[in-house]
Amino acid sequence: MTTTAVRPTAAASRNRTGETARLVAAAAVVLVIAVGSIFVGVSDVSLPALLANDAGTWEIFWVSRVPRTLAVVLAGMAVAVAGLIMQLMARNRFVEPSTVGTVESATLGILVVTVLAPDSPILTKMLVASVFAVLGTALFLAILRRLPARNTLLIPLVGIMLGGVIAAVTTFFAYRFDLLQTLSNWMIGDFSGVLRGRYELLWIVAVLVLVGLFAADRFTVAGMGQDFTTNLGLNYARTMRLGLMIVSLISAVVVTTVGAVPFLGLVVPNIVSLLFGDNLRRAVPWTALFGAAFVLVCDIIGRTIRFPYEVPVGMVMSVVGAVLFLFLLLRKRNA
């Protein structure tokens, strides 16, 4: 009896050790890509110049390159995790904040505050965008509850239609108030304008990712349905509200700071699910690391593909994300 009781514990301990080692190795890879990203750009920021203690190089390093890399990592981690939580809440692998109206609602909120109070600080814009993002996501979930059947393709179609309506309203008012060019800054993710003092709001999403990790078990249970969650003694409505707040706040902060980052919350959680399964506590760290690496690589591609000019990371991710998503769809179909 003693032997059979010890063996599973030892095996579980070895599995945890192996998982931790793999996570550390993955984090090291992300760190290497992040360090490489710091030295990519038009301005000459090289290791010899830094070692020579060149004042101009160090200024660019601290004012532009480090903030930009941190912004890329934070946004990548957060949007990917928000997509993972959104998929569990909707119980569908084909949704993410940009396909259920969350991002479009946040953009509408920023437009409203820009029209009504153009001199508002970025924190006010972020708060208004968060309120609109919460309302938009809540509307999608309310529609979802009233659908007669949970068809796999019907749910993302409803989300895309809702997002399309909100985006159309936003574009109409942006046109009326001559803000179409400003609107494009929020609809296409771009890190070229990130400088020290203009990205710090993104640290909020790091806190939200940690909250998502701590509540991972609850989201995993909630993803199995209301009846199952209630039978286990968990408050389903409270868990869904927590997920709603995390997804909406992450989307609002990222859109306000760097613009929309498409496909990230759709592709990365699906890749992680294929590799590591659907347990959210295990998937959140991997999703965060994959998300950060994905955006870092796309940002480097955007900075080098037309050097010395720069392609916004949102455009690069639209192409790369679409190709990856089609690959995942075809792979599932052939499996």
Disulfide bonds with the S-S distance in Angstrom:
none
